[in-house]
């Protein structure tokens, strides 16, 4: 296995090194096209030359309005090679939301494989479905030279109703990939999946992790990713060995694999991210699919370049019948170059049994939030940790408890933010959208348990009309991405209040 060198290595070199070593090996394939490392490198040269012509100065923001095909990976690599930053614009998102991200990020160019909606207000997008990939250009000189330059801007949910763009440095991506590849046994014989949208930062690890070790990356169509049965069949058909997945998706994937005539036994390592794992699902996979698969739990944040810490779940723990809550929530060991600190309300490290907020420091911290200096200053701060020199940290809003043995275990949120399907969601953003319906007198969005045991979002509202408002669901679908649309809309005469007069979200969750 070849791994990137830490420190000054820039992002594109992670790929180009493997392109030279594995020129004739399949680098990426979707359901229609397969490209070797040589062919992918040639396409990147063609596109990066076009990007240099259109945007000659490094550092431009390039929007990616692309479906899940090999062209998406080509675009990410070409933008990186040309010295620019990519901004994923998922075509599945509502046009109004994508238009906001396009305007807020200050795009210089949009790469697309389809017509761009008029709401984008962008001129002359570059259509990848019309590029002549057979055109030969000289190998392009690397413009990816500044490790502190922004690699990408990914938008996350905002509590004020305004999505916020997280700006991630190139050095953070290189350090994250290097740390993960050194910690676990990924090789050039592996087959990975690009299972997630480029608008979800888990995709950064999926793309760069696979290409860094010379593996093959299978781009999973969006409709397949939404179907557990189709996803399980893809794992078998493509002989996937490394799967990165959100625990809530894994639950349904496990059920589909269990019922399949041919289970996906080639999967040898599963990396969880985005939310807490359910050990029962892992045990089910071990019983019904494969006991030889290794499982890695992670803790991470978009603002810290995907991962902060990891923990491998041992066979002994998974086979035990004792209480599994502690090892399942254990934050694990920070990646090399990262650290986390669990501090009480006075900024002091918590003692055994105490609960505090997680502050993250290290190589992967974001530049900040695009065009949000006040929010950046609020969440990214210099702290004196244990009396040492001031360290730049990110205040996560996540809570952890210090167990008796010294391990730190995830304990939920300090605010109303929730995690569903790996996405961090601010209920306030959904509420801001839905409260614009004139008939809504009061409204709150909370996480509740579904009838089959999973977590979903529910919108509770009081209406001046005294009638149900079906337009609430229509508005949510029109203006919010799929993962932020509530699964339930329930009308109440009035929302319950706490003794202090605030909406009682706990009481609402219990009414479901």
C-alpha positions, 0 to 999 in steps of 0.5 A: 500500500502506498500512503501519502506523506504527511505535512506539505503534500498537496491533495492532487498528489494523492491521486497522481501518485497512484495514477502513475503506479496503477495506470491500467487498473480501474480507478472508478466506475458507475453503471455506464462507464469504467475508467482506468487510472490512466483514463481518469488522469487524461480526463482530468487533464482535459477538464483542468485545462478548460478550467485554467482557461476559464478561471486562470487565477487559483482559488476560484469557487467552482460549483458542481451541479452533477449527478452521481457518475464518473464525471463527478469524480473527474470534476473534483480532481480537475478542480483540485488540480487547477488550484480551485475549490469545489462547491457541491450543488446536489441536483436533488436539492430544491432549486431555491436552496441550491441557488442560495449556495451558488450565490453565497459561495461566490461561484466563478463557474458551474460544471454541470451535466444538465441544464442549469436552472435559471434561478442559479443566475450563472452565466455559461456553465461548462457542460461535462456531458458535451466535453470531447474527452478524446481531445488530448492536451499536454499534462497540466502543471500542478496548481495545487501548491498551497496546503492552506488553500480552500479545497471545498465548501460544503453547506450544512444546516443553519439554525437561523434558516440560512445554510452555512458554508464550511471552508476546508483547507487542502492540508486538512484533507491530506492529513485526514486521509493520511491518518486513516490510511495509516491506522487501517489496512486499506490496500490497492486490492480494495473496492470502495463505494461512493455511497453518499452525495458530494454535499455530505462530507463523508464523500470526501473520505470515500473519494480520496481514501479510495484513490489514495491507496490505488483502490477502485471506486464504485459510484452508487446511483442515487436511486440505488443508495435509497433502496436497501435491496438494490444497495445490497445487490450492488455490494454483491455484484461489484464485490465491494470490500470497503463500505462507508455508511451511516448507521441508520442506513446500515440498519436497513441494508443489514435487513436486506442483506440478511434476506438476500439469496447471496449476501455481500460476504466480500465486504471486509471493513465497514466504517461508520460515520455521521451518527451513533451506531446500533450494536444490534445491527452490527451483531445481526450482520455478523450472524447473517452476513459475515463474521469476518468483517471489521467495524470502525466507529468514528466521531467527526464534524464537517468543521474538522474535515470529516473525522476527529477520532475512531475506534475499532469495535472488537469481536470480543465486545460484539460477541459479549452479552453485557451492556454495550452502551459504553463501548458503542458511544466511546469517542475513541482515539483522535487521529494523528494531528487531531485532538478533542477536549471535553470541558465543563461550563467553566472551560475546565476538563471534566472529571470522572462521571462528569459531562462536558462539551466537546472542543476539537483542535488540530490539523483538520479545523476549517478556515471557518464559515463562508461570509459569516465572520461573527459565527466563525468567531463564535465557534472557532476560538483560541483556548488555553488547554491545561495551562499550555499555549493557546490552541485554536479549537472548534466548539462542537455543541456535542456532549460527552461523559467521562466514564470511570475507565477514562474513556469519553462517551458521546452523550448527545447535543447541548442544543436542539441540533439533531443528526439524521442519516449522517446529516447535522440538522438545525430544526430552526432552519426547517421551522424558519421555512415552514413558519412563512405559511401565513396560517401557522400560529406556532410550529416546532420540529423535533426528532421522534421515533418511528413505528419501526424504531428509527428516528424521523423528524416531526413538525408540530404546528398550531393553525389559525384556521383550526384545520390541517395545512397540507401546504406545509409538506408541499413547502418543505419538499419545495424548499428543503433537501430530502433529509430535512423534510419532516416525515410527519406533520401534526396539528395541535390546538397549542404547542406545550410550554415549559415552566419558563414559557419555551416550547416543550420539545421533550413533551412534543417528542413524547406525544408521538 
